[in-house]
């Protein structure tokens, strides 16, 4: 169905639509979709259904492939060297626990709403079209930039594996272009295009390929762990290489260093959210999704903790290479230099699996955004032969390849992560709101007040943690924030009843679990640098412009065409301002 026949039929029609933008924005921005609509009418806009061919072990494999990429090979050294020391293993455990809390929030939505839209669909049925569009647009851009960065890092790690200096021999330097955009990487483009062809062809075959790559990658990781425990020395867990200049012990930076390290390594866990976008292709969502999402996070946490201990035993924390700690640990070592090449090969397979899963996820996000009519509807189409969203996969594949062609890794890394953490924060808020508010019958004020107050306490704690000078006053203020936050959660839990119960699977210990997830995501957002926020502000502003110039009018036209401009009763007898 075309949605542009009215507002976009002519320049005069478009001019008339622009003059009506304020009224249309007021009407459409807060329009909330229903679970039934997402599962039926909206999904029908894609044409053929996506094939339900995935089981829990496929989801576990996709989760492992999405998370265990190159990030751990870089983040471990920097976090251990500058933040946590040998206690980096506890940083990974804390970060894994936080990832599991966010995974619980995703799982409740994915079981109740098994569609390909992931966070976009979850926010659309909770907070409305505009909030979903802003977060979805930022998340798609995060995927594109991170996948471009991953593709370029594949060139570097593959060069390490075979002993080639990739920057010199495989990349073409173009004089006249600014630094950061002047090295052409044709291998990165080739990798992106090949992965795009794979995910266009078949989700099932993509899952099998991911299983093969992931198995090989896990074998390399187990090898690294075994070598670390075999060649390492337990004294390195408590003794630095230079005791005169650096503190010793397991906690050389104190307890605060563990949490700073957790904030840094948390980005190594990002990737499980892509699993939730596969919900529409799962045979038994209520059984397979909880196992697949939570199981992959638990397994990755165990692997990361063992890798952290292995690295800490191999090299004293103050002698680690912040950029490539595992490879550097064996360079120059008599008879063991070949291990550095093996690590490069293992990281290369990890990059391929991470890229495959991320590109599967980004295509499904864009497909469902297309179903909502806020982007051109051709992006929502599912091919009848392959049962995959071919148009969105091809579009984003070409876009990603174009960026990976010339944009330097350092430039891309400054553009990654904040959007993803913001979406995790929004999903945690959404799962609370959806449990405690029944639109049309429940007063949302107490829930909104709780979410706003708890977020404010989390932000205050984060700002004090980051900017206040150390001392008793800082500890007292932070302790006060914690006490107030705990009191806010307990008062809300005891005074406000839940409006709905999940039919199949729900987040445990509501509202404590999503509250801790909200706190950790605010805390981690506070650890990011200025360029990350500049990027977030720029793309959010760009998304607002696109929404006002195109999306709100296309959405309004679609609602008018099917007579859904007003309010409809949902399947539970309540009334919502429904999306089409």
Residue pairs with C-beta under 8 A, 6 or more apart in sequence:
1 45
1 377
1 558
1 561
2 377
3 373
3 377
3 554
3 555
3 557
3 558
3 561
4 376
4 554
4 557
5 557
5 561
6 13
6 17
6 557
6 560
6 561
7 13
7 14
7 16
7 17
7 553
7 554
7 556
7 557
8 14
8 17
8 553
8 554
8 557
14 553
17 24
17 553
17 556
18 549
18 553
21 548
21 552
21 553
24 552
24 553
24 556
25 130
25 548
25 552
27 556
27 565
28 129
28 130
28 552
28 555
28 556
28 559
29 128
29 129
29 130
29 552
30 128
30 129
30 130
30 577
31 128
31 129
31 555
31 559
31 577
31 578
31 579
32 124
32 125
32 126
32 127
32 128
32 129
32 439
32 576
32 577
32 578
32 579
33 42
33 121
33 124
33 125
33 129
33 372
33 578
33 579
34 125
34 570
34 571
34 576
34 578
34 579
35 112
35 113
35 125
35 571
36 570
36 571
37 578
37 579
37 580
38 113
38 115
38 117
38 121
38 124
38 125
39 113
39 114
39 115
41 580
42 115
42 368
42 371
42 372
42 579
42 580
43 49
43 115
43 280
43 371
45 370
45 371
45 377
45 380
46 367
46 370
46 371
46 380
46 381
46 382
46 389
47 381
47 382
47 384
48 382
48 383
48 384
48 387
49 280
49 382
49 387
50 116
50 203
50 280
50 281
50 382
50 387
50 388
50 389
51 203
51 204
51 281
51 387
52 280
52 281
52 282
52 283
53 203
53 204
53 207
53 281
53 283
54 62
54 203
54 204
54 207
54 278
54 281
54 282
54 283
54 288
55 282
55 283
55 284
55 288
56 287
56 288
56 289
56 291
56 292
56 295
57 292
58 207
58 211
58 292
59 275
59 278
59 282
59 288
59 289
59 291
59 292
59 293
59 295
59 296
60 291
60 292
60 295
60 296
60 299
61 207
61 210
61 211
61 214
61 296
62 207
62 210
62 274
62 275
62 278
62 292
62 296
62 357
62 360
63 271
63 272
63 275
63 292
63 293
63 295
63 296
63 297
63 299
63 300
63 357
64 214
64 218
64 296
64 299
64 300
64 353
65 210
65 213
65 214
65 217
65 271
65 353
65 354
65 356
65 357
66 271
66 272
66 274
66 275
66 296
66 353
66 354
66 357
66 358
66 361
67 268
67 269
67 270
67 271
67 272
67 296
67 297
67 300
67 354
68 214
68 217
68 218
68 221
68 300
68 303
68 350
68 353
68 354
69 150
69 268
69 271
69 350
69 351
69 353
69 354
69 355
70 150
70 153
70 157
70 347
70 350
70 351
70 354
71 267
71 268
71 270
72 265
72 268
72 304
72 307
73 324
73 325
73 326
73 327
73 343
73 347
73 350
74 323
74 324
75 264
75 265
75 267
75 268
76 88
76 265
76 307
76 308
76 311
76 325
76 326
77 311
77 320
77 321
77 322
77 323
77 324
77 325
77 326
77 328
78 264
78 322
78 323
79 88
79 91
79 260
79 261
79 264
79 265
80 86
80 88
80 261
80 308
80 311
80 312
80 317
80 320
80 325
81 317
81 318
81 320
81 322
81 325
82 322
83 91
83 253
83 257
83 260
83 261
83 264
84 90
84 91
84 253
84 257
84 258
84 260
84 261
84 262
85 247
85 249
85 250
85 251
85 252
85 253
85 257
85 312
85 317
86 236
86 237
86 238
86 250
86 252
86 312
86 317
87 250
87 251
87 252
87 253
87 257
87 258
87 261
88 261
88 265
88 308
88 311
88 312
88 317
89 305
89 308
89 309
89 312
90 258
90 261
91 258
91 259
91 260
91 261
91 262
91 264
91 265
91 308
92 262
92 265
92 268
92 301
92 304
92 305
92 308
93 301
93 305
94 258
94 259
94 262
95 262
95 263
95 265
95 266
95 268
95 269
95 301
96 269
96 297
96 298
96 300
96 301
96 304
96 305
97 301
98 262
98 266
98 269
98 516
98 517
98 520
98 521
98 524
99 266
99 269
99 272
99 297
99 301
100 294
100 297
100 298
100 301
101 428
101 513
101 514
101 516
101 517
101 520
102 272
102 273
102 424
102 427
102 428
102 517
102 520
102 521
103 272
103 293
103 294
103 297
104 294
104 507
104 508
104 513
104 514
104 517
105 424
105 427
105 428
105 430
105 431
105 507
105 513
105 514
105 517
106 118
106 119
106 122
106 272
106 273
106 276
106 293
106 427
107 276
107 289
107 290
107 293
107 294
107 505
107 507
108 431
108 502
108 505
108 506
108 507
109 121
109 122
109 276
109 427
109 430
109 431
109 434
110 118
110 276
110 279
110 285
110 289
110 293
111 279
111 285
111 286
111 289
111 290
111 502
111 504
111 505
112 502
112 503
112 504
112 505
113 121
113 122
113 125
113 279
114 279
114 280
114 282
114 285
114 289
115 121
115 279
115 280
115 368
116 277
116 278
116 279
116 280
116 281
116 364
116 365
116 367
116 368
116 389
117 124
117 136
117 277
117 364
117 365
117 367
117 368
117 369
117 371
118 273
118 274
118 276
118 277
118 279
118 361
118 364
118 365
118 368
119 135
119 136
119 139
119 273
119 276
119 365
119 423
119 426
119 427
120 132
120 133
120 135
120 136
120 139
120 365
120 368
120 369
120 372
121 132
121 368
122 427
122 430
122 431
123 131
123 132
123 135
123 136
123 426
123 427
123 430
124 131
124 132
124 372
124 579
125 434
126 430
126 433
126 434
127 426
127 430
127 433
128 577
129 372
129 374
129 555
129 579
130 547
131 426
132 372
133 369
133 372
133 374
133 543
133 547
133 551
134 540
134 543
134 544
134 547
135 419
135 422
135 423
135 426
136 365
136 369
137 369
137 539
137 543
137 546
138 419
138 422
138 423
138 536
138 539
138 540
138 543
139 365
139 419
139 420
139 423
140 362
140 365
140 366
140 369
140 396
141 419
141 539
142 416
142 417
142 418
142 419
142 420
143 358
143 359
143 361
143 362
143 365
143 396
144 362
144 396
144 399
144 400
144 403
145 403
145 412
145 415
145 416
146 358
146 412
146 416
146 417
147 192
147 355
147 358
147 359
147 362
147 400
147 404
148 188
148 192
148 400
148 401
148 403
148 404
148 407
148 412
149 404
149 409
149 412
149 413
149 416
150 351
150 354
150 355
150 358
151 185
151 188
151 189
151 191
151 192
151 351
151 355
151 400
151 401
151 404
152 185
152 188
152 404
152 407
152 408
152 409
152 412
153 351
153 409
154 187
154 188
154 191
154 348
154 351
154 352
154 355
155 166
155 170
155 171
155 185
155 187
155 188
156 166
156 167
156 409
157 344
157 345
157 347
157 348
157 351
158 164
158 166
158 187
158 344
158 345
158 348
159 165
159 166
159 169
159 170
159 344
160 166
160 324
160 327
160 340
160 341
160 343
160 344
160 347
161 341
161 342
161 344
161 345
161 347
161 348
162 341
162 344
163 341
164 170
167 183
170 185
170 186
170 187
171 183
171 184
171 185
172 183
172 184
172 186
173 182
173 183
173 184
174 182
174 183
174 184
174 406
175 182
176 182
177 406
179 408
180 407
180 408
180 410
180 411
181 406
181 407
181 408
181 411
182 406
183 406
183 408
184 405
184 406
185 404
185 405
185 406
186 405
188 401
188 404
188 405
189 401
189 404
189 405
191 352
191 355
192 355
192 359
192 397
192 400
192 401
192 404
193 397
193 398
193 401
195 352
195 355
195 356
195 359
195 397
196 359
196 393
196 394
196 396
196 397
196 398
196 400
196 401
198 205
198 206
198 209
198 356
199 206
199 356
199 359
199 360
199 363
199 388
199 393
199 397
200 383
200 386
200 388
200 390
200 393
200 394
200 397
201 386
201 388
202 386
202 387
202 388
203 278
203 281
203 360
203 387
203 388
206 356
206 360
209 356
210 353
210 356
210 357
213 349
213 352
213 353
213 356
214 353
216 346
216 349
217 346
217 349
217 350
217 353
218 303
219 346
220 342
220 343
220 345
220 346
220 347
220 349
220 350
221 303
221 307
221 346
221 350
223 342
223 346
224 307
224 310
224 326
224 343
224 346
225 303
225 306
225 307
225 310
227 310
227 339
228 307
228 309
228 310
228 311
228 313
228 314
229 309
229 310
229 313
231 314
231 336
232 310
232 312
232 313
232 314
233 313
234 313
236 312
236 313
236 314
236 315
236 316
236 317
237 250
237 309
237 312
237 313
238 248
238 249
238 250
239 248
239 316
240 246
240 247
240 248
240 252
240 316
240 317
240 318
240 319
241 316
241 318
241 319
242 318
242 319
245 318
246 252
246 317
246 318
247 253
251 257
251 258
252 317
253 260
259 523
260 527
263 523
263 524
263 527
264 527
265 304
266 524
267 416
267 417
268 304
269 297
269 300
269 301
270 417
270 420
271 354
271 357
271 358
272 293
272 296
272 297
273 361
273 420
273 423
273 424
274 357
274 358
274 360
274 361
274 362
275 289
275 292
275 293
275 296
275 357
275 361
276 289
276 293
277 360
277 361
277 364
277 365
278 360
278 361
278 364
279 285
279 289
280 364
282 288
282 289
282 292
286 504
286 505
289 505
290 505
311 320
311 325
311 326
311 329
314 329
315 325
315 328
315 329
320 328
320 329
321 327
321 328
321 329
326 343
327 340
327 343
327 344
328 340
330 336
330 337
330 338
330 339
330 340
330 343
331 337
331 340
333 339
359 393
359 396
359 397
359 400
362 396
363 388
363 389
363 392
363 393
363 396
364 389
364 392
366 375
366 379
366 389
366 392
366 395
366 396
367 379
367 380
367 382
367 389
367 391
367 392
368 380
369 375
369 379
369 380
370 376
370 377
370 378
370 379
370 380
370 381
370 392
371 377
371 380
372 555
372 579
373 551
373 554
373 555
373 557
373 558
373 580
374 547
374 550
374 551
374 552
374 554
374 555
375 550
375 551
378 391
379 389
379 391
379 392
379 395
380 389
380 391
380 392
381 389
381 390
381 391
382 388
382 389
382 390
383 389
383 390
403 412
414 529
414 531
414 532
414 535
415 531
415 532
415 535
417 528
417 532
418 525
418 528
418 532
418 533
418 535
418 536
419 536
419 539
421 521
421 524
421 525
421 528
422 521
422 525
422 536
424 517
424 521
425 517
425 518
425 521
425 522
425 525
428 514
428 515
428 517
428 518
428 521
429 451
429 455
429 514
429 518
431 507
431 514
432 447
432 450
432 451
432 510
432 511
432 514
432 515
433 444
433 447
433 448
433 451
434 500
435 498
435 499
435 500
435 502
435 506
435 507
435 510
435 511
436 442
436 446
436 447
436 496
436 497
436 498
436 499
436 511
437 444
437 447
437 499
438 499
438 500
438 572
438 574
439 574
439 575
439 576
440 574
440 575
440 576
441 499
441 574
442 499
446 492
446 495
446 496
447 492
447 496
450 488
450 489
450 492
450 496
450 511
451 518
453 488
454 485
454 488
454 489
454 515
454 518
454 519
455 518
455 522
457 481
457 484
457 485
457 488
458 485
458 518
458 519
458 522
458 523
459 522
459 526
460 481
461 478
461 481
461 482
461 485
461 519
461 523
462 522
462 523
462 525
462 526
463 526
464 474
464 477
464 478
464 481
465 478
465 523
465 526
466 526
466 527
468 474
468 477
485 515
485 519
489 511
489 512
489 515
492 511
493 510
493 511
493 512
498 510
507 513
507 514
555 579
555 580
556 565
558 580
559 565
559 579
559 580
562 580
564 578
564 580
567 575
567 576
567 577
567 578
568 575
568 576
568 578
569 575
570 576
570 578
